[in-house]
């Protein structure tokens, strides 16, 4: 064996010994539960594969960013914060996660006020609250609480949140709103958006164009209604452009000359010629 290969073998042995000593230190400091095997009986679980034991980060998995201590980050400094509330105390109990329950404490009025100041939603100009996974009513109520405070937001994304009705919400300065992949069935369920310029309602369940007049007095320039049932309504583009005089683009297609012609009268279009 050459000297170079001998030196390489020696270095590999040293590296293996250092890894073994490191793992032994970990195994001494962390109790690893045994795993039973049908063929070999009880065996020790590797220190790097402790899937059954809780991780140190598990105590934080239901916390919002503003619940963490020792930081001064405010809501208007974040672009995609997680605002979804964690499970209720009853749900945690049934899940067997009492450890998380024990760490919850009563919040004083002073702490509530400090949290409100830290959230600082009133000064957000651009915010993405998509994919919040709102599975319970109290989580939807918390999202609505935040939306009511967005008095200065200009760009807002609420994609894929299973939303059904935001008619009680007012966004006075919002110019761009994306509520795609939700469960809206009517334009009347949208929030009050008097300054809206760009609106995306793709992949909802809007059946008819009857309520589209709520957007008539807005400066709306572009509207996306792709993959809604109303897209298959007769004279779809003509009806939309005739209802929204300021609209320039529908579903990514600019206004065409044939879109400007008034839709045919329903009575006349259904008449048939008798020879």
Backbone torsions as a table, in degrees:
resi	resn	phi	psi	omega
1	UNK	NA	135.9	-178.0
2	UNK	-74.4	165.3	-179.5
3	UNK	-66.2	-37.7	-178.2
4	UNK	-65.3	-42.9	179.9
5	UNK	-68.6	-35.0	177.8
6	UNK	-64.9	-41.3	178.0
7	UNK	-65.8	-36.4	179.1
8	UNK	-66.1	-40.3	179.0
9	UNK	-63.9	-41.7	179.2
10	UNK	-62.0	-42.8	179.4
11	UNK	-65.9	-36.9	177.0
12	UNK	-65.1	-40.1	178.4
13	UNK	-63.7	-40.8	177.6
14	UNK	-62.9	-41.3	179.9
15	UNK	-64.1	-42.4	179.6
16	UNK	-64.9	-40.6	178.4
17	UNK	-63.2	-39.4	179.2
18	UNK	-66.5	-37.4	177.7
19	UNK	-66.7	-40.8	179.3
20	UNK	-65.2	-41.3	178.5
21	UNK	-66.2	-35.5	178.7
22	UNK	-66.1	-43.3	179.3
23	UNK	-66.9	-34.0	178.5
24	UNK	-67.2	-35.3	176.6
25	UNK	-64.7	-43.3	179.0
26	UNK	-63.7	-40.8	-178.4
27	UNK	-68.5	-26.7	178.0
28	UNK	-78.6	-31.3	-177.5
29	UNK	-90.2	-19.8	-178.9
30	UNK	-125.5	124.0	178.4
31	UNK	-77.6	120.4	-178.2
32	UNK	-105.5	119.9	-177.9
33	UNK	-66.7	143.7	179.1
34	UNK	-72.0	152.1	177.9
35	UNK	-116.6	128.2	-177.7
36	UNK	-82.1	144.7	178.2
37	UNK	-129.1	137.1	-178.6
38	UNK	-66.6	-32.9	-175.2
39	UNK	-89.8	-38.4	-171.8
40	UNK	-114.4	3.2	-179.3
41	UNK	77.5	-162.2	-178.9
42	UNK	-65.7	133.2	177.0
43	UNK	-130.1	154.2	179.7
44	UNK	-79.8	141.4	-179.8
45	UNK	-85.4	141.9	-179.6
46	UNK	-62.0	143.6	-177.7
47	UNK	-66.9	-17.6	-179.9
48	UNK	-96.3	3.5	-176.2
49	UNK	-129.5	41.6	-178.2
50	UNK	-80.6	70.0	-176.1
51	UNK	-77.0	-29.2	-176.2
52	UNK	-83.0	-20.7	-178.0
53	UNK	-92.9	150.2	-179.4
54	UNK	-68.8	146.5	176.8
55	UNK	-89.5	156.0	176.9
56	UNK	-58.3	-27.2	-178.1
57	UNK	-81.0	-8.7	-177.0
58	UNK	-61.3	-29.4	-178.9
59	UNK	-71.0	-10.9	-178.6
60	UNK	-107.8	-1.0	-169.4
61	UNK	-70.2	-18.0	178.9
62	UNK	-106.9	8.2	-178.0
63	UNK	-90.5	145.4	171.1
64	UNK	-85.3	165.2	-177.9
65	UNK	-59.4	-35.0	-176.5
66	UNK	-78.1	-9.8	177.3
67	UNK	-85.8	-11.7	177.9
68	UNK	-75.0	146.3	-176.1
69	UNK	-91.9	160.7	172.7
70	UNK	59.4	51.1	169.3
71	UNK	-152.1	156.8	-177.2
72	UNK	-121.5	26.9	178.6
73	UNK	-72.9	134.2	-179.7
74	UNK	-109.9	160.9	-175.4
75	UNK	-59.8	-36.2	-178.4
76	UNK	-73.2	-4.6	176.1
77	UNK	-95.3	-5.4	-177.3
78	UNK	-105.1	149.4	178.7
79	UNK	-103.6	-39.7	-177.5
80	UNK	-132.8	65.4	-178.1
81	UNK	-75.3	154.4	173.1
82	UNK	-91.6	114.1	-177.9
83	UNK	-114.2	0.5	-179.9
84	UNK	-65.4	129.0	177.0
85	UNK	-70.8	146.8	177.9
86	UNK	-74.8	178.3	-178.9
87	UNK	-60.4	154.0	177.1
88	UNK	-69.6	168.0	-179.5
89	UNK	-62.5	-36.7	178.1
90	UNK	-64.5	-41.7	-179.5
91	UNK	-65.7	-40.5	178.0
92	UNK	-63.4	-36.6	179.4
93	UNK	-64.8	-45.0	-179.3
94	UNK	-68.9	-26.2	177.0
95	UNK	-78.5	-10.2	-177.3
96	UNK	77.5	26.6	-179.3
97	UNK	-106.9	56.5	-178.8
98	UNK	-65.3	-26.2	179.8
99	UNK	-60.0	-39.0	177.6
100	UNK	-68.3	-35.8	178.9
101	UNK	-63.0	-40.5	-175.3
102	UNK	-65.4	-28.3	-175.9
103	UNK	-83.5	-8.7	176.1
104	UNK	-78.6	143.9	-179.0
105	UNK	-134.9	163.8	178.5
106	UNK	-70.0	133.8	-178.7
107	UNK	-98.2	126.9	-179.8
108	UNK	-79.1	167.1	178.7
109	UNK	-62.6	-36.8	178.7
110	UNK	-63.4	-42.1	179.0
111	UNK	-67.1	-35.7	176.5
112	UNK	-63.5	-41.8	179.2
113	UNK	-66.5	-40.3	178.0
114	UNK	-64.3	-37.8	177.7
115	UNK	-65.6	-39.8	179.2
116	UNK	-63.6	-40.2	177.9
117	UNK	-67.0	-36.8	-179.6
118	UNK	-70.7	-37.2	177.2
119	UNK	-61.4	-47.5	171.8
120	UNK	54.2	39.1	-178.2
121	UNK	-64.3	-24.5	-177.5
122	UNK	-62.2	-24.3	-177.2
123	UNK	-103.5	11.0	177.5
124	UNK	-76.0	130.2	176.1
125	UNK	-103.3	-25.2	-178.9
126	UNK	-145.0	127.8	-172.7
127	UNK	-150.3	138.1	177.4
128	UNK	-118.3	110.3	179.0
129	UNK	-116.2	37.9	-179.0
130	UNK	-80.4	160.1	172.7
131	UNK	53.7	47.1	-179.5
132	UNK	-84.4	-9.6	177.3
133	UNK	57.0	62.5	-176.8
134	UNK	-88.4	95.9	-176.0
135	UNK	-100.0	-11.8	-177.7
136	UNK	-126.8	158.6	-176.5
137	UNK	-63.1	-41.0	-177.7
138	UNK	-65.5	-26.2	177.1
139	UNK	-73.0	-37.2	176.3
140	UNK	-66.4	-40.3	179.3
141	UNK	-63.4	-37.1	178.1
142	UNK	-67.4	-39.2	176.3
143	UNK	-63.1	-42.9	178.0
144	UNK	-62.3	-35.9	177.0
145	UNK	-60.1	-40.8	179.5
146	UNK	-70.5	-41.8	-178.8
147	UNK	-62.1	-35.8	179.3
148	UNK	-66.0	-19.5	-178.8
149	UNK	-93.3	-5.4	-177.1
150	UNK	-84.4	67.2	-175.0
151	UNK	-81.3	-14.1	-179.0
152	UNK	-119.2	4.2	-177.1
153	UNK	-68.8	137.9	179.2
154	UNK	-111.8	-28.7	177.2
155	UNK	-128.1	125.2	-175.2
156	UNK	-140.2	130.3	177.1
157	UNK	-116.4	127.1	179.3
158	UNK	-131.7	46.0	-173.1
159	UNK	-74.2	137.0	170.5
160	UNK	56.1	57.5	177.4
161	UNK	-119.9	9.0	-179.6
162	UNK	57.5	35.9	-179.3
163	UNK	-77.9	143.8	-179.2
164	UNK	-121.8	-28.5	-175.6
165	UNK	-157.0	118.4	175.7
166	UNK	-123.1	24.1	-175.4
167	UNK	-65.2	-19.7	179.4
168	UNK	-85.6	-2.3	-177.6
169	UNK	-98.5	140.3	176.3
170	UNK	-123.2	126.9	178.0
171	UNK	-119.3	85.0	-168.0
172	UNK	-65.1	-25.4	-176.8
173	UNK	-112.2	4.3	-174.8
174	UNK	-68.9	123.8	178.8
175	UNK	-107.3	-22.8	-179.5
176	UNK	-135.3	120.9	-178.0
177	UNK	-132.4	128.2	177.9
178	UNK	-119.9	108.3	178.3
179	UNK	-120.7	38.6	178.9
180	UNK	-67.2	157.3	175.8
181	UNK	57.7	46.7	173.5
182	UNK	-121.7	-161.4	-174.7
183	UNK	-121.6	34.0	178.3
184	UNK	-71.3	138.9	178.4
185	UNK	-115.4	-6.7	-177.9
186	UNK	-152.9	152.1	175.5
187	UNK	-66.6	-23.4	-179.8
188	UNK	-70.4	-12.3	178.7
189	UNK	-89.2	-0.5	178.2
190	UNK	-77.1	157.5	175.2
191	UNK	-69.1	165.8	175.6
192	UNK	-74.6	116.0	-175.0
193	UNK	-132.8	73.9	-174.1
194	UNK	-67.3	-20.4	-177.9
195	UNK	-107.4	15.8	-173.9
196	UNK	-66.3	136.7	177.2
197	UNK	-119.5	-31.7	-178.5
198	UNK	-133.6	121.5	-175.9
199	UNK	-132.4	128.2	177.0
200	UNK	-116.5	120.5	177.4
201	UNK	-121.5	25.8	-176.8
202	UNK	-61.4	146.1	175.2
203	UNK	57.7	48.2	168.6
204	UNK	-111.9	-155.2	-178.6
205	UNK	-132.2	45.5	179.8
206	UNK	-80.0	114.9	-173.6
207	UNK	-83.9	-43.7	-173.3
208	UNK	-126.3	163.8	178.7
209	UNK	-97.8	14.3	-174.1
210	UNK	-59.3	-42.0	-174.2
211	UNK	-90.3	10.9	-176.3
212	UNK	-68.1	-15.4	-179.7
213	UNK	-64.1	-15.8	178.1
214	UNK	-65.9	-16.1	179.3
215	UNK	-101.9	4.0	-173.5
216	UNK	-64.7	-39.3	-176.3
217	UNK	-90.3	15.0	178.2
218	UNK	-100.9	161.1	177.0
219	UNK	-83.3	35.5	-176.7
220	UNK	-61.6	125.5	-179.2
221	UNK	-108.3	-35.8	-178.9
222	UNK	-132.9	138.3	-177.9
223	UNK	-137.3	134.8	178.0
224	UNK	-119.0	119.1	178.5
225	UNK	-123.8	21.7	-177.8
226	UNK	-59.1	144.6	177.1
227	UNK	59.4	38.6	166.7
228	UNK	-114.5	148.8	179.1
229	UNK	-58.2	-30.6	-178.8
230	UNK	-64.5	-16.4	179.9
231	UNK	-64.0	-22.1	-178.7
232	UNK	-96.7	6.6	178.4
233	UNK	-70.2	145.0	-179.4
234	UNK	-62.0	138.0	-178.4
235	UNK	57.8	38.9	-174.9
236	UNK	-54.6	-55.2	-176.2
237	UNK	-67.0	-39.7	178.9
238	UNK	-63.1	-40.9	179.9
239	UNK	-65.8	-40.4	-179.5
240	UNK	-67.0	-48.2	-178.0
241	UNK	-67.5	-33.3	178.0
242	UNK	-70.9	-25.6	179.1
243	UNK	-85.1	-24.7	-176.9
244	UNK	-123.0	91.3	-173.7
245	UNK	-64.4	-26.7	-178.0
246	UNK	-88.1	-3.9	-175.1
247	UNK	-70.3	133.7	179.6
248	UNK	-111.7	-28.8	-175.2
249	UNK	-136.9	133.8	177.0
250	UNK	-126.9	121.2	-180.0
251	UNK	56.5	35.9	177.6
252	UNK	81.8	0.7	-179.4
253	UNK	-111.0	125.6	179.4
254	UNK	-62.7	162.3	177.5
255	UNK	-60.5	127.3	-179.6
256	UNK	-102.6	160.5	179.6
257	UNK	-56.3	-40.3	-179.1
258	UNK	-70.1	-16.4	177.3
259	UNK	-75.4	-18.5	-177.2
260	UNK	-84.6	-18.2	179.6
261	UNK	-70.6	140.4	-178.7
262	UNK	-65.2	143.7	178.3
263	UNK	-63.4	147.1	-178.8
264	UNK	-66.3	149.2	176.9
265	UNK	-63.6	131.0	-177.0
266	UNK	-59.3	-36.7	-177.6
267	UNK	-68.0	-43.6	-178.1
268	UNK	-70.0	-34.4	-177.8
269	UNK	-70.6	-20.5	-178.5
270	UNK	-95.3	-5.3	179.7
271	UNK	-74.5	145.5	176.9
272	UNK	-119.9	149.8	-179.2
273	UNK	-85.5	131.1	179.5
274	UNK	-106.7	119.1	-178.1
275	UNK	-93.0	NA	NA
